[in-house]
Amino acid sequence: MNLNMGEAYIMNSPNTSVDDQMGADKLYREGLEFDTKTAQGVLTEDMPKQQTKTTVDPAVMNMAEQRDY
């Protein structure tokens, strides 16, 4: 789609068509700068997950049991 609404484009409007390529057929796609493949190895593997804390902290359970309000 051509959004160039300059004076030359407007004055030449009777001589062109909406189906005119206007240079779109001269566009080209450049190659990739880098490949997107990931190497399968140690760096892409997940570390083993180890639980360092209990699911519910005991301090929270103690606060829930306190009835001194």
PDB file of N, CA, C and O in Angstrom:
ATOM      1  N   MET A   1       0.853  -1.172   0.000  1.00  0.00           N
ATOM      2  CA  MET A   1       0.000   0.000   0.000  1.00  0.00           C
ATOM      3  C   MET A   1       0.899   1.235   0.000  1.00  0.00           C
ATOM      4  O   MET A   1       1.830   1.335   0.800  1.00  0.00           O
ATOM      5  N   ASN A   2       0.624   2.140  -0.871  1.00  0.00           N
ATOM      6  CA  ASN A   2       1.422   3.349  -0.982  1.00  0.00           C
ATOM      7  C   ASN A   2       0.737   4.474  -0.221  1.00  0.00           C
ATOM      8  O   ASN A   2      -0.370   4.887  -0.566  1.00  0.00           O
ATOM      9  N   LEU A   3       1.402   4.964   0.813  1.00  0.00           N
ATOM     10  CA  LEU A   3       0.847   6.060   1.604  1.00  0.00           C
ATOM     11  C   LEU A   3       1.554   7.376   1.309  1.00  0.00           C
ATOM     12  O   LEU A   3       1.442   8.332   2.076  1.00  0.00           O
ATOM     13  N   ASN A   4       2.298   7.424   0.171  1.00  0.00           N
ATOM     14  CA  ASN A   4       2.983   8.647  -0.219  1.00  0.00           C
ATOM     15  C   ASN A   4       1.975   9.578  -0.877  1.00  0.00           C
ATOM     16  O   ASN A   4       1.603   9.363  -2.031  1.00  0.00           O
ATOM     17  N   MET A   5       1.531  10.594  -0.174  1.00  0.00           N
ATOM     18  CA  MET A   5       0.519  11.520  -0.699  1.00  0.00           C
ATOM     19  C   MET A   5       1.149  12.861  -1.034  1.00  0.00           C
ATOM     20  O   MET A   5       0.552  13.911  -0.798  1.00  0.00           O
ATOM     21  N   GLY A   6       2.379  12.824  -1.595  1.00  0.00           N
ATOM     22  CA  GLY A   6       3.046  14.066  -1.961  1.00  0.00           C
ATOM     23  C   GLY A   6       2.403  14.700  -3.190  1.00  0.00           C
ATOM     24  O   GLY A   6       1.505  14.124  -3.804  1.00  0.00           O
ATOM     25  N   GLU A   7       2.878  15.900  -3.540  1.00  0.00           N
ATOM     26  CA  GLU A   7       2.307  16.659  -4.652  1.00  0.00           C
ATOM     27  C   GLU A   7       2.465  15.909  -5.972  1.00  0.00           C
ATOM     28  O   GLU A   7       1.536  15.873  -6.778  1.00  0.00           O
ATOM     29  N   ALA A   8       3.629  15.314  -6.197  1.00  0.00           N
ATOM     30  CA  ALA A   8       3.856  14.599  -7.456  1.00  0.00           C
ATOM     31  C   ALA A   8       2.927  13.401  -7.581  1.00  0.00           C
ATOM     32  O   ALA A   8       2.444  13.100  -8.672  1.00  0.00           O
ATOM     33  N   TYR A   9       2.679  12.731  -6.493  1.00  0.00           N
ATOM     34  CA  TYR A   9       1.778  11.563  -6.524  1.00  0.00           C
ATOM     35  C   TYR A   9       0.353  11.994  -6.820  1.00  0.00           C
ATOM     36  O   TYR A   9      -0.344  11.350  -7.604  1.00  0.00           O
ATOM     37  N   ILE A  10      -0.084  13.083  -6.194  1.00  0.00           N
ATOM     38  CA  ILE A  10      -1.466  13.550  -6.387  1.00  0.00           C
ATOM     39  C   ILE A  10      -1.657  14.081  -7.801  1.00  0.00           C
ATOM     40  O   ILE A  10      -2.678  13.801  -8.428  1.00  0.00           O
ATOM     41  N   MET A  11      -0.694  14.843  -8.314  1.00  0.00           N
ATOM     42  CA  MET A  11      -0.830  15.420  -9.653  1.00  0.00           C
ATOM     43  C   MET A  11      -0.742  14.355 -10.733  1.00  0.00           C
ATOM     44  O   MET A  11      -1.269  14.552 -11.828  1.00  0.00           O
ATOM     45  N   ASN A  12      -0.090  13.232 -10.457  1.00  0.00           N
ATOM     46  CA  ASN A  12       0.061  12.158 -11.441  1.00  0.00           C
ATOM     47  C   ASN A  12      -1.031  11.101 -11.264  1.00  0.00           C
ATOM     48  O   ASN A  12      -0.984  10.065 -11.927  1.00  0.00           O
ATOM     49  N   SER A  13      -2.003  11.332 -10.394  1.00  0.00           N
ATOM     50  CA  SER A  13      -3.010  10.325 -10.096  1.00  0.00           C
ATOM     51  C   SER A  13      -3.837   9.895 -11.307  1.00  0.00           C
ATOM     52  O   SER A  13      -4.219   8.726 -11.355  1.00  0.00           O
ATOM     53  N   PRO A  14      -4.146  10.754 -12.295  1.00  0.00           N
ATOM     54  CA  PRO A  14      -4.904  10.246 -13.442  1.00  0.00           C
ATOM     55  C   PRO A  14      -4.109   9.275 -14.301  1.00  0.00           C
ATOM     56  O   PRO A  14      -4.694   8.520 -15.078  1.00  0.00           O
ATOM     57  N   ASN A  15      -2.784   9.281 -14.177  1.00  0.00           N
ATOM     58  CA  ASN A  15      -1.955   8.454 -15.059  1.00  0.00           C
ATOM     59  C   ASN A  15      -1.570   7.120 -14.435  1.00  0.00           C
ATOM     60  O   ASN A  15      -0.908   6.309 -15.083  1.00  0.00           O
ATOM     61  N   THR A  16      -1.965   6.882 -13.207  1.00  0.00           N
ATOM     62  CA  THR A  16      -1.602   5.623 -12.555  1.00  0.00           C
ATOM     63  C   THR A  16      -2.869   4.893 -12.109  1.00  0.00           C
ATOM     64  O   THR A  16      -3.974   5.431 -12.181  1.00  0.00           O
ATOM     65  N   SER A  17      -2.686   3.679 -11.657  1.00  0.00           N
ATOM     66  CA  SER A  17      -3.818   2.836 -11.275  1.00  0.00           C
ATOM     67  C   SER A  17      -3.604   2.349  -9.841  1.00  0.00           C
ATOM     68  O   SER A  17      -2.477   2.333  -9.346  1.00  0.00           O
ATOM     69  N   VAL A  18      -4.672   1.960  -9.191  1.00  0.00           N
ATOM     70  CA  VAL A  18      -4.540   1.396  -7.845  1.00  0.00           C
ATOM     71  C   VAL A  18      -3.886   0.023  -7.907  1.00  0.00           C
ATOM     72  O   VAL A  18      -3.397  -0.476  -6.894  1.00  0.00           O
ATOM     73  N   ASP A  19      -3.873  -0.594  -9.086  1.00  0.00           N
ATOM     74  CA  ASP A  19      -3.252  -1.900  -9.251  1.00  0.00           C
ATOM     75  C   ASP A  19      -1.775  -1.801  -9.604  1.00  0.00           C
ATOM     76  O   ASP A  19      -1.112  -2.827  -9.753  1.00  0.00           O
ATOM     77  N   ASP A  20      -1.238  -0.574  -9.743  1.00  0.00           N
ATOM     78  CA  ASP A  20       0.170  -0.393 -10.070  1.00  0.00           C
ATOM     79  C   ASP A  20       1.021  -0.858  -8.891  1.00  0.00           C
ATOM     80  O   ASP A  20       0.687  -0.590  -7.737  1.00  0.00           O
ATOM     81  N   GLN A  21       2.124  -1.557  -9.180  1.00  0.00           N
ATOM     82  CA  GLN A  21       2.975  -2.111  -8.121  1.00  0.00           C
ATOM     83  C   GLN A  21       3.732  -1.028  -7.358  1.00  0.00           C
ATOM     84  O   GLN A  21       4.046  -1.221  -6.183  1.00  0.00           O
ATOM     85  N   MET A  22       4.031   0.102  -7.989  1.00  0.00           N
ATOM     86  CA  MET A  22       4.727   1.235  -7.353  1.00  0.00           C
ATOM     87  C   MET A  22       6.031   0.797  -6.688  1.00  0.00           C
ATOM     88  O   MET A  22       6.385   1.325  -5.634  1.00  0.00           O
ATOM     89  N   GLY A  23       6.742  -0.141  -7.273  1.00  0.00           N
ATOM     90  CA  GLY A  23       8.042  -0.570  -6.741  1.00  0.00           C
ATOM     91  C   GLY A  23       7.959  -1.720  -5.758  1.00  0.00           C
ATOM     92  O   GLY A  23       8.993  -2.175  -5.268  1.00  0.00           O
ATOM     93  N   ALA A  24       6.777  -2.202  -5.455  1.00  0.00           N
ATOM     94  CA  ALA A  24       6.663  -3.311  -4.510  1.00  0.00           C
ATOM     95  C   ALA A  24       7.260  -4.586  -5.080  1.00  0.00           C
ATOM     96  O   ALA A  24       7.666  -5.464  -4.318  1.00  0.00           O
ATOM     97  N   ASP A  25       7.323  -4.713  -6.403  1.00  0.00           N
ATOM     98  CA  ASP A  25       7.910  -5.903  -7.018  1.00  0.00           C
ATOM     99  C   ASP A  25       9.435  -5.887  -6.944  1.00  0.00           C
ATOM    100  O   ASP A  25      10.068  -6.898  -7.248  1.00  0.00           O
ATOM    101  N   LYS A  26      10.043  -4.762  -6.546  1.00  0.00           N
ATOM    102  CA  LYS A  26      11.497  -4.674  -6.423  1.00  0.00           C
ATOM    103  C   LYS A  26      11.974  -4.956  -4.998  1.00  0.00           C
ATOM    104  O   LYS A  26      13.179  -4.964  -4.747  1.00  0.00           O
ATOM    105  N   LEU A  27      11.064  -5.185  -4.072  1.00  0.00           N
ATOM    106  CA  LEU A  27      11.449  -5.481  -2.697  1.00  0.00           C
ATOM    107  C   LEU A  27      12.028  -6.882  -2.605  1.00  0.00           C
ATOM    108  O   LEU A  27      11.639  -7.771  -3.362  1.00  0.00           O
ATOM    109  N   TYR A  28      12.949  -7.078  -1.687  1.00  0.00           N
ATOM    110  CA  TYR A  28      13.513  -8.402  -1.475  1.00  0.00           C
ATOM    111  C   TYR A  28      13.730  -8.609   0.015  1.00  0.00           C
ATOM    112  O   TYR A  28      13.823  -7.661   0.795  1.00  0.00           O
ATOM    113  N   ARG A  29      13.805  -9.853   0.373  1.00  0.00           N
ATOM    114  CA  ARG A  29      13.988 -10.208   1.777  1.00  0.00           C
ATOM    115  C   ARG A  29      15.443 -10.591   2.004  1.00  0.00           C
ATOM    116  O   ARG A  29      15.984 -11.447   1.304  1.00  0.00           O
ATOM    117  N   GLU A  30      16.073  -9.954   2.986  1.00  0.00           N
ATOM    118  CA  GLU A  30      17.457 -10.270   3.295  1.00  0.00           C
ATOM    119  C   GLU A  30      17.538 -11.568   4.084  1.00  0.00           C
ATOM    120  O   GLU A  30      16.565 -12.009   4.695  1.00  0.00           O
ATOM    121  N   GLY A  31      18.705 -12.158   4.054  1.00  0.00           N
ATOM    122  CA  GLY A  31      18.922 -13.396   4.785  1.00  0.00           C
ATOM    123  C   GLY A  31      18.950 -13.147   6.286  1.00  0.00           C
ATOM    124  O   GLY A  31      19.079 -12.011   6.743  1.00  0.00           O
ATOM    125  N   LEU A  32      18.829 -14.227   7.038  1.00  0.00           N
ATOM    126  CA  LEU A  32      18.866 -14.118   8.498  1.00  0.00           C
ATOM    127  C   LEU A  32      20.264 -13.763   8.963  1.00  0.00           C
ATOM    128  O   LEU A  32      21.250 -14.226   8.389  1.00  0.00           O
ATOM    129  N   GLU A  33      20.355 -12.944  10.000  1.00  0.00           N
ATOM    130  CA  GLU A  33      21.655 -12.605  10.564  1.00  0.00           C
ATOM    131  C   GLU A  33      22.194 -13.738  11.422  1.00  0.00           C
ATOM    132  O   GLU A  33      23.409 -13.872  11.568  1.00  0.00           O
ATOM    133  N   PHE A  34      21.323 -14.549  11.988  1.00  0.00           N
ATOM    134  CA  PHE A  34      21.748 -15.684  12.796  1.00  0.00           C
ATOM    135  C   PHE A  34      20.653 -16.739  12.706  1.00  0.00           C
ATOM    136  O   PHE A  34      19.493 -16.426  12.436  1.00  0.00           O
ATOM    137  N   ASP A  35      21.029 -17.969  12.931  1.00  0.00           N
ATOM    138  CA  ASP A  35      20.025 -19.032  12.903  1.00  0.00           C
ATOM    139  C   ASP A  35      19.309 -19.093  14.245  1.00  0.00           C
ATOM    140  O   ASP A  35      19.846 -18.670  15.268  1.00  0.00           O
ATOM    141  N   THR A  36      18.110 -19.616  14.227  1.00  0.00           N
ATOM    142  CA  THR A  36      17.283 -19.649  15.432  1.00  0.00           C
ATOM    143  C   THR A  36      17.262 -21.030  16.074  1.00  0.00           C
ATOM    144  O   THR A  36      16.416 -21.312  16.923  1.00  0.00           O
ATOM    145  N   LYS A  37      18.185 -21.885  15.673  1.00  0.00           N
ATOM    146  CA  LYS A  37      18.224 -23.228  16.242  1.00  0.00           C
ATOM    147  C   LYS A  37      18.981 -23.190  17.561  1.00  0.00           C
ATOM    148  O   LYS A  37      20.002 -22.511  17.673  1.00  0.00           O
ATOM    149  N   THR A  38      18.492 -23.908  18.549  1.00  0.00           N
ATOM    150  CA  THR A  38      19.188 -23.988  19.833  1.00  0.00           C
ATOM    151  C   THR A  38      19.957 -25.296  19.897  1.00  0.00           C
ATOM    152  O   THR A  38      19.463 -26.345  19.486  1.00  0.00           O
ATOM    153  N   ALA A  39      21.147 -25.219  20.408  1.00  0.00           N
ATOM    154  CA  ALA A  39      21.955 -26.422  20.555  1.00  0.00           C
ATOM    155  C   ALA A  39      21.466 -27.179  21.785  1.00  0.00           C
ATOM    156  O   ALA A  39      21.318 -26.609  22.866  1.00  0.00           O
ATOM    157  N   GLN A  40      21.221 -28.458  21.600  1.00  0.00           N
ATOM    158  CA  GLN A  40      20.780 -29.284  22.722  1.00  0.00           C
ATOM    159  C   GLN A  40      22.009 -29.677  23.523  1.00  0.00           C
ATOM    160  O   GLN A  40      22.886 -30.375  23.014  1.00  0.00           O
ATOM    161  N   GLY A  41      22.080 -29.242  24.750  1.00  0.00           N
ATOM    162  CA  GLY A  41      23.227 -29.571  25.579  1.00  0.00           C
ATOM    163  C   GLY A  41      22.960 -29.224  27.019  1.00  0.00           C
ATOM    164  O   GLY A  41      21.813 -29.042  27.427  1.00  0.00           O
ATOM    165  N   VAL A  42      24.018 -29.135  27.782  1.00  0.00           N
ATOM    166  CA  VAL A  42      23.907 -28.919  29.223  1.00  0.00           C
ATOM    167  C   VAL A  42      23.289 -27.551  29.520  1.00  0.00           C
ATOM    168  O   VAL A  42      22.531 -27.414  30.480  1.00  0.00           O
ATOM    169  N   LEU A  43      23.601 -26.544  28.710  1.00  0.00           N
ATOM    170  CA  LEU A  43      23.123 -25.197  29.007  1.00  0.00           C
ATOM    171  C   LEU A  43      21.632 -25.021  28.778  1.00  0.00           C
ATOM    172  O   LEU A  43      21.034 -24.101  29.338  1.00  0.00           O
ATOM    173  N   THR A  44      21.012 -25.878  27.969  1.00  0.00           N
ATOM    174  CA  THR A  44      19.587 -25.726  27.687  1.00  0.00           C
ATOM    175  C   THR A  44      18.718 -26.664  28.516  1.00  0.00           C
ATOM    176  O   THR A  44      17.494 -26.650  28.389  1.00  0.00           O
ATOM    177  N   GLU A  45      19.337 -27.475  29.359  1.00  0.00           N
ATOM    178  CA  GLU A  45      18.554 -28.394  30.190  1.00  0.00           C
ATOM    179  C   GLU A  45      18.170 -27.711  31.495  1.00  0.00           C
ATOM    180  O   GLU A  45      18.904 -26.862  31.999  1.00  0.00           O
ATOM    181  N   ASP A  46      17.026 -28.083  32.035  1.00  0.00           N
ATOM    182  CA  ASP A  46      16.589 -27.541  33.315  1.00  0.00           C
ATOM    183  C   ASP A  46      17.412 -28.152  34.447  1.00  0.00           C
ATOM    184  O   ASP A  46      17.790 -29.323  34.409  1.00  0.00           O
ATOM    185  N   MET A  47      17.676 -27.329  35.445  1.00  0.00           N
ATOM    186  CA  MET A  47      18.356 -27.853  36.624  1.00  0.00           C
ATOM    187  C   MET A  47      17.355 -28.664  37.447  1.00  0.00           C
ATOM    188  O   MET A  47      16.160 -28.368  37.433  1.00  0.00           O
ATOM    189  N   PRO A  48      17.827 -29.671  38.155  1.00  0.00           N
ATOM    190  CA  PRO A  48      16.897 -30.419  39.004  1.00  0.00           C
ATOM    191  C   PRO A  48      16.347 -29.523  40.105  1.00  0.00           C
ATOM    192  O   PRO A  48      17.081 -28.774  40.749  1.00  0.00           O
ATOM    193  N   LYS A  49      15.070 -29.617  40.297  1.00  0.00           N
ATOM    194  CA  LYS A  49      14.409 -28.745  41.271  1.00  0.00           C
ATOM    195  C   LYS A  49      14.372 -29.440  42.630  1.00  0.00           C
ATOM    196  O   LYS A  49      13.883 -30.563  42.752  1.00  0.00           O
ATOM    197  N   GLN A  50      14.894 -28.759  43.646  1.00  0.00           N
ATOM    198  CA  GLN A  50      14.882 -29.284  44.997  1.00  0.00           C
ATOM    199  C   GLN A  50      14.133 -28.303  45.881  1.00  0.00           C
ATOM    200  O   GLN A  50      14.363 -27.095  45.818  1.00  0.00           O
ATOM    201  N   GLN A  51      13.242 -28.825  46.701  1.00  0.00           N
ATOM    202  CA  GLN A  51      12.460 -27.978  47.595  1.00  0.00           C
ATOM    203  C   GLN A  51      13.318 -27.592  48.783  1.00  0.00           C
ATOM    204  O   GLN A  51      13.781 -28.453  49.531  1.00  0.00           O
ATOM    205  N   THR A  52      13.536 -26.267  48.959  1.00  0.00           N
ATOM    206  CA  THR A  52      14.399 -25.794  50.042  1.00  0.00           C
ATOM    207  C   THR A  52      13.593 -25.417  51.281  1.00  0.00           C
ATOM    208  O   THR A  52      14.132 -25.410  52.388  1.00  0.00           O
ATOM    209  N   LYS A  53      12.319 -25.108  51.110  1.00  0.00           N
ATOM    210  CA  LYS A  53      11.465 -24.771  52.243  1.00  0.00           C
ATOM    211  C   LYS A  53      10.248 -25.691  52.219  1.00  0.00           C
ATOM    212  O   LYS A  53       9.900 -26.268  51.188  1.00  0.00           O
ATOM    213  N   THR A  54       9.625 -25.809  53.361  1.00  0.00           N
ATOM    214  CA  THR A  54       8.392 -26.595  53.402  1.00  0.00           C
ATOM    215  C   THR A  54       7.295 -25.838  52.666  1.00  0.00           C
ATOM    216  O   THR A  54       7.406 -24.631  52.448  1.00  0.00           O
ATOM    217  N   THR A  55       6.259 -26.531  52.292  1.00  0.00           N
ATOM    218  CA  THR A  55       5.192 -25.904  51.531  1.00  0.00           C
ATOM    219  C   THR A  55       4.556 -24.767  52.313  1.00  0.00           C
ATOM    220  O   THR A  55       4.335 -23.686  51.768  1.00  0.00           O
ATOM    221  N   VAL A  56       4.260 -25.001  53.586  1.00  0.00           N
ATOM    222  CA  VAL A  56       3.733 -23.947  54.450  1.00  0.00           C
ATOM    223  C   VAL A  56       4.725 -23.741  55.580  1.00  0.00           C
ATOM    224  O   VAL A  56       5.097 -24.682  56.282  1.00  0.00           O
ATOM    225  N   ASP A  57       5.144 -22.498  55.743  1.00  0.00           N
ATOM    226  CA  ASP A  57       6.120 -22.176  56.783  1.00  0.00           C
ATOM    227  C   ASP A  57       5.496 -22.456  58.160  1.00  0.00           C
ATOM    228  O   ASP A  57       4.351 -22.069  58.392  1.00  0.00           O
ATOM    229  N   PRO A  58       6.210 -23.109  59.064  1.00  0.00           N
ATOM    230  CA  PRO A  58       5.653 -23.393  60.399  1.00  0.00           C
ATOM    231  C   PRO A  58       5.253 -22.134  61.162  1.00  0.00           C
ATOM    232  O   PRO A  58       4.331 -22.186  61.977  1.00  0.00           O
ATOM    233  N   ALA A  59       5.914 -21.014  60.923  1.00  0.00           N
ATOM    234  CA  ALA A  59       5.560 -19.770  61.603  1.00  0.00           C
ATOM    235  C   ALA A  59       4.141 -19.341  61.224  1.00  0.00           C
ATOM    236  O   ALA A  59       3.415 -18.782  62.045  1.00  0.00           O
ATOM    237  N   VAL A  60       3.759 -19.602  59.998  1.00  0.00           N
ATOM    238  CA  VAL A  60       2.401 -19.255  59.564  1.00  0.00           C
ATOM    239  C   VAL A  60       1.387 -20.126  60.306  1.00  0.00           C
ATOM    240  O   VAL A  60       0.340 -19.640  60.734  1.00  0.00           O
ATOM    241  N   MET A  61       1.695 -21.388  60.451  1.00  0.00           N
ATOM    242  CA  MET A  61       0.790 -22.285  61.176  1.00  0.00           C
ATOM    243  C   MET A  61       0.687 -21.877  62.648  1.00  0.00           C
ATOM    244  O   MET A  61      -0.387 -21.960  63.244  1.00  0.00           O
ATOM    245  N   ASN A  62       1.810 -21.434  63.232  1.00  0.00           N
ATOM    246  CA  ASN A  62       1.772 -20.981  64.631  1.00  0.00           C
ATOM    247  C   ASN A  62       0.903 -19.742  64.773  1.00  0.00           C
ATOM    248  O   ASN A  62       0.137 -19.637  65.732  1.00  0.00           O
ATOM    249  N   MET A  63       1.004 -18.803  63.840  1.00  0.00           N
ATOM    250  CA  MET A  63       0.162 -17.605  63.894  1.00  0.00           C
ATOM    251  C   MET A  63      -1.310 -17.973  63.735  1.00  0.00           C
ATOM    252  O   MET A  63      -2.179 -17.339  64.334  1.00  0.00           O
ATOM    253  N   ALA A  64      -1.587 -18.985  62.938  1.00  0.00           N
ATOM    254  CA  ALA A  64      -2.980 -19.385  62.736  1.00  0.00           C
ATOM    255  C   ALA A  64      -3.561 -20.025  64.007  1.00  0.00           C
ATOM    256  O   ALA A  64      -4.764 -19.938  64.251  1.00  0.00           O
ATOM    257  N   GLU A  65      -2.711 -20.664  64.806  1.00  0.00           N
ATOM    258  CA  GLU A  65      -3.177 -21.339  66.009  1.00  0.00           C
ATOM    259  C   GLU A  65      -3.303 -20.386  67.202  1.00  0.00           C
ATOM    260  O   GLU A  65      -3.953 -20.724  68.192  1.00  0.00           O
ATOM    261  N   GLN A  66      -2.697 -19.211  67.120  1.00  0.00           N
ATOM    262  CA  GLN A  66      -2.769 -18.273  68.250  1.00  0.00           C
ATOM    263  C   GLN A  66      -4.209 -17.750  68.383  1.00  0.00           C
ATOM    264  O   GLN A  66      -4.823 -17.297  67.418  1.00  0.00           O
ATOM    265  N   ARG A  67      -4.709 -17.832  69.600  1.00  0.00           N
ATOM    266  CA  ARG A  67      -6.084 -17.398  69.860  1.00  0.00           C
ATOM    267  C   ARG A  67      -6.097 -16.309  70.924  1.00  0.00           C
ATOM    268  O   ARG A  67      -7.045 -16.243  71.707  1.00  0.00           O
ATOM    269  N   ASP A  68      -5.088 -15.458  70.982  1.00  0.00           N
ATOM    270  CA  ASP A  68      -5.006 -14.460  72.041  1.00  0.00           C
ATOM    271  C   ASP A  68      -5.452 -13.081  71.567  1.00  0.00           C
ATOM    272  O   ASP A  68      -4.889 -12.071  71.990  1.00  0.00           O
ATOM    273  N   TYR A  69      -6.419 -13.030  70.726  1.00  0.00           N
ATOM    274  CA  TYR A  69      -6.888 -11.723  70.263  1.00  0.00           C
ATOM    275  C   TYR A  69      -8.042 -11.269  71.076  1.00  0.00           C
ATOM    276  O   TYR A  69      -8.578 -10.187  70.838  1.00  0.00           O
TER     277      TYR A  69
END
